[in-house]
Amino acid sequence: MMPDSDDEYVEELSDAESAVHHAGGTAVVSDYGTRSKGLTSSGARSKGRPKEKGSRKAAWEDIQRSWEGVAETAEGHIEVSEWLEAEKRRRTLRDARPLQRGIIRHMMLVLDMSFAMTEKDLLPTRYLLALKNAMEFVREFYEQNPISQLGIVGMRDGVAARISDMSGNPTEHVEKLKEWYDRYEPTGNPSLQNALEMCRGVLFHAPSHGTREVLIISGALISADPGDIHDTIKNLIADRIRVSVVGLAAQVAICAELCARTNGGDESHYAVVMHEQHFRELLLAATTPPVTHTAEQSAASLLMMGFPSRTLASKDHVSLCLCHNRPMREGYLCTRCSSKVCRLPADCPSCGLTLILSTHLARSYHHLFPLMNWVEVSWAHATRSIACYACLSPFPPVGSRKARAKAKDGKNWEKDATSAVLDSKGVSESGRYACQVCGNHFCIDCDVFAHEFIHNCPGCQSDAGGSPECQGASVNGNSHANGAMIVDA
């Protein structure tokens, strides 16, 4: 060891490294660290060695300089309205192609309840945030998939514990999650293999006309498995069970292999969260039914269902429901055997017939023919609309384009850094978004509401007489214009 000119100690160097170090005094290289003033050790060692093709940059290597695109209002505050609009627009932009999907789903939700969930990198803790998002996921899952079924399994102390059985009632799942929150604390190690084997046993009896899925929320980097997990993966593939993983810590090799092999090589079913909002987005993205790929799974089959009507008996004629054995006046009678159930959708406990309402089938239908994405409206085509067609909120006037340009310190509003970022996210410069079928203009809030909740275009649905614009427009899917479902047409 010998002292350096900048009061550092440099380990004995090779001839090449020593020449670099003493030539300009710009880099200090050692096996333990590097202090650089322009030339790094990695640059010196990789000089003359070509970079591998197809290699991706690390996140810290790609500098976006987002701070240069910050705009200020006239009062000196940071302008965030455009960025909020960009975030809303990003949520609505999705694949709107009509694809065959499994709308009758059978899913098992696996929650990590090991010691790793006590970490506080996701506030308040991983465990509390996972339970909160799991409850929200259960409600949203049944909202988007009302004729599907869900079960919940927990991983703790090296075993798999069943939290709730497979059912179509979201209230039961939420109550069970609250009970586990009050009674148990995260402890021990998780066992990925035990959880997968339990889910495989439950999904083994699921009918062939529905999908079989497992969604895992994993916070640990280890798994205490009793056997070879690769054998379990082979059994999952044979049983046509798809596995998706949401990681809370870091990427794990076995989880990546599990998702890729059970999803036909698709690696997009494994993701690691970056923050609390990203965790929620990844979890709620699983509410969309998966696409059916192979020809064997794409074969059409008929499924017998019953559509019972609600009955209300008098006070003197209270009867028991077969699903919970509780005395009730109101309920639904099975169309085949007249057995009484209290909630829908459900399977008749007597004859096994699937009982649903017509609204449940309609809510599942929008996954097959989704609402097409609305396009941005430029200032050149914004003169014919002054307010949103749905909520009547006023649009920015066309004359405000020049005012915006002056408000940004004389810079061109269309070419500054903020606008460049917003344009890449599909944000309209005029604040207007047009339906490609009816041609009406809407605001960003109505865009989000139409694509995430009602799944229909207000302009297309309100045109009962059939305007010339809608008559000559293209249709979306099976002769249904822009996400609209035509019954008995």
C-alpha positions in Angstrom: 0.0 0.0 0.0 1.2 3.5 -0.7 -0.3 7.0 -0.1 -1.8 8.8 -3.0 -1.7 12.5 -3.7 -5.4 13.0 -2.6 -4.9 11.4 0.8 -6.3 8.0 -0.3 -4.6 4.6 -0.3 -4.5 2.7 -3.5 -3.9 -1.0 -3.6 -1.1 -2.4 -5.8 -2.2 -1.9 -9.4 -1.3 -3.7 -12.6 0.8 -2.0 -15.2 -2.2 -1.0 -17.3 -4.1 0.4 -14.3 -1.1 2.1 -13.0 -0.5 3.9 -16.3 -4.1 5.1 -16.3 -3.8 6.2 -12.7 -0.5 8.2 -13.0 -1.2 9.6 -16.5 -3.8 12.1 -15.5 -4.5 11.4 -11.9 -8.2 11.2 -12.8 -9.1 7.8 -11.4 -8.4 5.7 -8.3 -9.0 2.0 -8.8 -9.2 -0.7 -6.2 -11.1 -3.9 -5.6 -13.1 -2.2 -2.9 -14.2 1.1 -4.6 -13.5 3.8 -7.1 -13.2 7.5 -6.7 -13.3 9.1 -10.1 -13.0 12.6 -11.6 -14.0 11.8 -15.1 -12.6 8.3 -15.9 -14.0 5.4 -13.9 -12.4 2.0 -13.3 -15.1 0.3 -15.3 -14.4 2.5 -18.3 -10.7 1.8 -18.0 -11.1 -1.9 -17.8 -13.8 -2.2 -20.5 -11.8 0.0 -23.0 -11.4 -1.7 -26.2 -14.0 -4.3 -25.3 -17.2 -4.1 -27.4 -20.5 -3.8 -25.6 -22.7 -6.9 -25.8 -25.7 -6.5 -28.2 -29.1 -6.5 -26.6 -27.8 -5.7 -23.1 -30.2 -3.4 -21.3 -29.1 -0.3 -19.3 -29.7 -0.2 -15.6 -32.2 2.2 -14.2 -29.6 4.5 -12.8 -27.8 4.7 -16.2 -30.8 6.3 -18.0 -31.1 9.9 -16.8 -34.4 11.5 -17.7 -33.7 15.0 -16.2 -37.3 15.3 -15.2 -36.5 18.4 -13.1 -36.0 20.4 -16.2 -39.6 19.9 -17.3 -41.1 21.5 -14.1 -43.4 24.4 -14.9 -44.6 27.2 -12.5 -47.8 29.0 -12.3 -48.2 32.8 -12.2 -48.2 32.6 -8.4 -44.9 30.7 -8.4 -46.3 27.3 -7.5 -45.4 24.1 -9.3 -47.8 23.3 -12.1 -49.0 19.7 -11.6 -52.3 19.7 -13.5 -50.7 18.5 -16.7 -48.9 15.7 -14.9 -52.1 14.6 -13.2 -53.8 14.5 -16.6 -50.9 12.5 -18.0 -51.3 10.0 -15.2 -55.1 9.7 -15.8 -54.5 9.2 -19.5 -52.0 6.5 -18.9 -54.6 4.5 -16.9 -57.1 4.6 -19.7 -54.7 3.6 -22.6 -54.8 -0.1 -22.8 -55.1 -2.8 -25.4 -58.7 -2.5 -26.8 -58.5 -5.4 -29.3 -61.4 -7.8 -29.0 -59.7 -11.0 -27.8 -61.1 -14.3 -26.5 -60.8 -14.3 -22.7 -61.9 -16.6 -20.0 -64.7 -14.6 -18.3 -65.5 -17.5 -15.9 -62.4 -17.5 -13.7 -61.3 -19.6 -10.7 -58.5 -17.8 -8.9 -56.5 -18.5 -5.7 -55.0 -15.4 -4.0 -51.8 -16.3 -1.9 -50.7 -13.8 0.7 -47.2 -13.9 2.2 -47.5 -13.7 6.0 -43.9 -14.5 6.9 -41.5 -12.4 9.0 -40.5 -10.5 5.8 -43.9 -8.8 5.8 -43.0 -6.8 9.0 -40.6 -4.6 7.0 -41.6 -0.9 6.8 -40.2 0.0 3.3 -43.9 0.0 2.2 -45.9 2.1 4.7 -47.2 1.4 7.2 -45.8 -2.1 6.8 -45.8 -4.7 4.0 -48.3 -6.8 5.9 -50.8 -4.1 6.5 -50.5 -2.7 3.0 -50.9 -6.2 1.5 -54.1 -6.8 3.5 -55.5 -3.5 2.6 -54.8 -4.0 -1.1 -56.1 -7.6 -0.9 -59.4 -6.4 0.3 -59.7 -3.8 -2.4 -58.6 -6.5 -4.9 -61.4 -8.8 -3.8 -64.1 -6.1 -4.3 -62.7 -5.1 -7.7 -62.3 -8.7 -8.8 -66.0 -9.4 -8.3 -67.0 -6.1 -9.7 -65.1 -6.9 -13.0 -65.8 -10.7 -12.9 -69.1 -11.2 -11.1 -69.5 -14.9 -12.3 -66.0 -15.9 -11.2 -64.9 -17.5 -7.9 -62.0 -16.7 -5.6 -60.2 -18.3 -2.6 -57.4 -17.0 -0.3 -54.4 -18.9 1.1 -51.7 -17.6 3.5 -48.0 -18.6 3.8 -46.6 -18.6 7.4 -44.4 -20.8 9.6 -43.4 -22.9 6.6 -46.9 -24.1 5.9 -49.9 -23.0 3.8 -53.0 -21.9 5.7 -56.4 -21.6 4.1 -57.9 -18.2 4.9 -61.2 -18.6 2.9 -62.7 -21.2 0.7 -63.4 -20.8 -3.0 -66.7 -18.9 -3.3 -68.4 -16.1 -5.3 -69.2 -13.9 -2.3 -66.8 -11.0 -1.8 -68.2 -10.2 1.7 -67.0 -13.6 3.1 -63.4 -13.0 1.8 -63.2 -9.5 3.3 -64.5 -10.7 6.7 -62.0 -13.6 6.7 -59.1 -11.2 6.0 -60.2 -8.9 8.8 -60.3 -11.9 11.2 -56.8 -12.9 10.3 -55.6 -9.3 10.8 -57.0 -9.3 14.3 -55.8 -12.8 15.3 -52.4 -13.4 13.6 -49.2 -11.6 13.1 -46.7 -12.3 10.3 -44.1 -14.9 11.5 -41.9 -17.7 10.3 -40.8 -18.5 6.7 -43.0 -18.8 3.7 -43.4 -22.1 1.8 -44.1 -21.4 -1.9 -44.3 -25.1 -2.7 -46.9 -25.9 0.0 -49.0 -22.9 -1.1 -48.9 -24.0 -4.7 -49.8 -27.6 -3.8 -52.8 -26.4 -1.8 -54.0 -24.1 -4.6 -53.5 -27.0 -7.1 -55.7 -29.2 -5.0 -58.5 -26.6 -4.9 -58.3 -25.8 -8.6 -58.1 -29.4 -9.6 -61.9 -29.7 -9.3 -62.6 -26.5 -11.2 -64.6 -27.1 -14.4 -62.8 -27.1 -17.7 -64.8 -24.2 -19.1 -63.2 -21.7 -16.7 -59.6 -20.5 -16.1 -57.4 -21.7 -13.3 -55.2 -19.0 -11.9 -53.0 -18.3 -8.9 -51.9 -14.8 -7.8 -49.1 -14.6 -5.2 -48.1 -11.6 -3.2 -44.6 -12.4 -2.1 -42.4 -10.3 0.3 -39.7 -12.8 1.2 -36.6 -13.7 -0.7 -36.6 -17.3 0.5 -38.9 -20.3 0.5 -38.8 -23.2 3.0 -40.0 -26.0 0.7 -40.3 -29.7 1.8 -39.4 -31.0 -1.7 -38.4 -30.1 -5.2 -40.5 -27.2 -6.4 -39.7 -27.9 -10.0 -41.9 -31.0 -9.7 -44.7 -28.8 -8.5 -44.2 -26.5 -11.5 -44.5 -29.5 -13.9 -47.8 -30.5 -12.2 -49.1 -26.9 -12.5 -48.4 -26.9 -16.2 -50.1 -30.3 -16.7 -53.2 -29.0 -14.8 -53.2 -25.8 -16.9 -52.8 -23.5 -13.9 -51.4 -20.0 -14.5 -49.3 -18.4 -11.8 -48.7 -14.6 -11.4 -46.4 -13.1 -8.8 -46.2 -9.6 -7.3 -42.9 -9.2 -5.5 -42.5 -6.7 -2.7 -38.7 -6.9 -2.1 -36.6 -8.0 -5.1 -36.8 -10.3 -8.1 -36.4 -14.0 -7.2 -35.2 -16.5 -9.9 -37.7 -19.2 -8.9 -40.6 -16.9 -9.1 -39.6 -15.7 -12.6 -39.2 -19.3 -13.7 -42.6 -20.2 -12.2 -44.5 -17.4 -14.0 -42.7 -17.9 -17.3 -43.3 -21.7 -17.5 -46.9 -21.6 -16.4 -47.8 -18.8 -18.8 -46.2 -20.1 -22.0 -43.0 -18.2 -21.7 -44.6 -14.8 -20.9 -42.5 -13.1 -18.3 -44.8 -10.1 -17.9 -46.8 -12.0 -15.2 -44.0 -11.4 -12.6 -43.4 -7.8 -11.4 -41.7 -6.2 -8.5 -43.4 -3.1 -6.9 -41.6 0.2 -6.8 -43.9 2.1 -4.4 -47.3 1.8 -2.7 -49.3 3.1 -5.7 -47.4 0.8 -8.1 -48.3 -2.1 -5.8 -52.0 -1.3 -6.1 -51.8 -0.9 -9.8 -50.1 -4.3 -10.3 -52.7 -6.0 -8.1 -55.7 -4.5 -9.7 -54.3 -5.3 -13.2 -55.0 -9.0 -12.4 -58.7 -8.3 -12.4 -58.7 -8.4 -16.2 -59.3 -12.0 -17.5 -56.3 -13.6 -19.2 -56.2 -14.1 -23.0 -57.0 -17.6 -24.2 -54.0 -18.7 -26.4 -54.1 -22.4 -27.5 -56.6 -24.0 -29.8 -57.6 -26.6 -27.3 -58.7 -23.9 -24.8 -60.4 -21.8 -27.5 -63.0 -24.5 -28.3 -66.5 -23.1 -27.6 -68.7 -25.0 -25.2 -72.2 -24.5 -23.9 -72.7 -23.9 -20.2 -76.1 -24.3 -18.5 -77.1 -21.4 -16.3 -80.2 -20.3 -14.4 -81.6 -16.7 -14.1 -83.8 -16.7 -11.1 -86.0 -13.9 -9.9 -86.0 -12.4 -6.5 -88.9 -13.5 -4.2 -90.2 -12.0 -1.0 -92.4 -14.1 1.3 -94.7 -12.9 4.0 -93.8 -12.8 7.6 -95.6 -16.1 8.3 -93.6 -18.0 5.5 -90.0 -17.7 6.5 -87.8 -20.4 5.1 -84.1 -21.5 5.3 -81.7 -20.8 2.6 -79.6 -23.8 1.5 -76.4 -21.9 1.2 -76.1 -20.7 4.9 -79.1 -22.4 6.6 -80.4 -19.1 7.8 -84.1 -18.2 8.1 -84.9 -15.5 5.5 -88.0 -14.0 3.9 -86.3 -13.0 0.6 -84.1 -14.9 -1.7 -83.8 -16.5 -5.1 -85.4 -19.8 -6.2 -83.4 -22.1 -8.4 -85.0 -22.4 -11.9 -84.4 -26.2 -11.9 -85.2 -27.5 -8.4 -86.7 -24.4 -6.7 -84.1 -24.4 -3.9 -83.6 -21.1 -2.1 -80.4 -19.2 -2.1 -79.9 -15.8 -0.5 -77.3 -14.2 -2.8 -76.3 -14.3 -6.4 -74.1 -15.4 -8.2 -74.0 -18.8 -6.7 -74.1 -22.5 -7.4 -77.3 -24.2 -6.4 -76.4 -26.4 -3.3 -79.0 -29.0 -4.4 -78.5 -29.5 -8.2 -75.3 -27.6 -8.8 -76.8 -25.2 -11.4 -75.0 -21.9 -11.8 -77.4 -19.1 -10.8 -76.7 -15.5 -12.0 -78.5 -12.3 -13.0 -78.4 -10.9 -16.5 -76.5 -7.9 -15.2 -73.7 -10.2 -14.1 -73.3 -11.6 -17.5 -73.4 -8.1 -19.0 -70.7 -6.8 -16.7 -68.4 -9.7 -17.7 -69.1 -9.1 -21.4 -67.1 -5.9 -21.7 -63.8 -7.8 -21.4 -64.5 -9.5 -24.7 -65.4 -6.3 -26.5 -63.7 -3.5 -24.7 -64.3 0.2 -25.2 -61.9 1.6 -27.8 -59.4 4.2 -26.7 -60.4 7.8 -27.4 -57.9 9.8 -29.4 -56.4 13.2 -28.7 -57.9 16.3 -30.3 -55.5 18.9 -31.7 -56.1 22.6 -31.6 -57.0 22.6 -35.3 -60.0 20.3 -34.6 -61.0 21.8 -31.3 -63.0 24.7 -32.5 -66.3 22.8 -32.9 -66.6 21.9 -29.1 -66.7 24.2 -26.2 -67.8 21.8 -23.4 -67.6 18.1 -22.6 -70.4 16.1 -24.2 -71.0 14.0 -21.1 -70.5 16.3 -18.0 -70.7 19.7 -19.8 -67.5 20.9 -18.2 -66.1 23.8 -20.3 -63.0 23.1 -22.4 -60.0 25.5 -22.6 -60.9 28.1 -25.3 -58.9 27.9 -28.4 -57.6 31.4 -27.8 -55.8 30.3 -24.6 -53.2 28.6 -26.7 -51.3 31.9 -27.1 -51.7 32.7 -23.4 -50.1 29.5 -22.4 -47.2 30.1 -24.6 -46.6 33.5 -22.9 -47.0 32.1 -19.4 -44.0 29.8 -19.9 -41.4 32.6 -20.0 -41.6 33.2 -23.7 -40.9 29.5 -24.6 -43.0 27.7 -27.1 -45.6 25.7 -25.2 -45.6 22.9 -27.7 -41.9 22.4 -27.7 -40.8 22.7 -24.1 -39.6 19.8 -22.0 -42.9 19.4 -20.1 -44.9 19.2 -23.3 -42.5 16.7 -24.8 -43.0 14.3 -21.9 -46.8 14.8 -21.9 -47.0 14.2 -25.7 -45.3 10.8 -25.2 -48.0 9.9 -22.7 -50.9 10.6 -25.1 -52.2 13.8 -23.4 -54.3 16.1 -25.6 -53.0 19.6 -26.0 -56.5 21.0 -26.1 -57.9 18.9 -23.2 -60.3 17.1 -25.5 -60.6 13.4 -26.3 -62.7 12.2 -29.2 -64.6 8.9 -29.6 -63.6 7.3 -32.9 -67.2 6.1 -33.4 -69.5 8.9 -32.6 -66.9 11.7 -32.9 -68.0 13.5 -29.7 -65.4 15.3 -27.5 -64.9 14.4 -23.8 -62.8 15.6 -20.9 -60.1 13.5 -19.2 -62.3 12.7 -16.2 -65.1 11.3 -18.4 -62.4 9.4 -20.3 -61.3 7.7 -17.1 -64.9 7.1 -15.9 -66.0 5.6 -19.2 -63.1 3.2 -19.6 -62.8 2.1 -16.0 -66.4 2.0 -14.7 -69.2 2.0 -17.3 -67.2 0.6 -20.2 -69.5 2.3 -22.7 -69.3 5.6 -24.6 -72.0 8.1 -23.5 -72.1 9.6 -27.0 -72.8 6.2 -28.7 -75.3 5.2 -26.1 -77.3 8.5 -26.1 -77.6 8.3 -29.9 -80.8 6.3 -29.9 -81.9 7.4 -33.4 -78.7 6.4 -35.0 -76.9 9.5 -36.3 -75.2 9.5 -39.7 -71.8 9.6 -37.8 -72.5 6.4 -36.0 -74.1 4.7 -38.9 -71.0 5.2 -41.0 -68.5 4.5 -38.2 -66.7 1.3 -37.7 -67.8 -1.2 -35.1 -65.9 -2.8 -32.2 -66.0 -6.5 -32.1 -69.0 -8.7 -32.9 -71.1 -5.9 -34.5 -71.4 -4.0 -31.3 -70.4 -0.3 -31.7 -67.7 0.9 -29.4 -68.2 -1.5 -26.4 -72.0 -1.4 -26.5 -73.8 -4.7 -25.9 -76.9 -5.2 -28.0 -79.3 -7.8 -26.5 -81.8 -9.7 -28.6 -80.9 -7.6 -31.7 
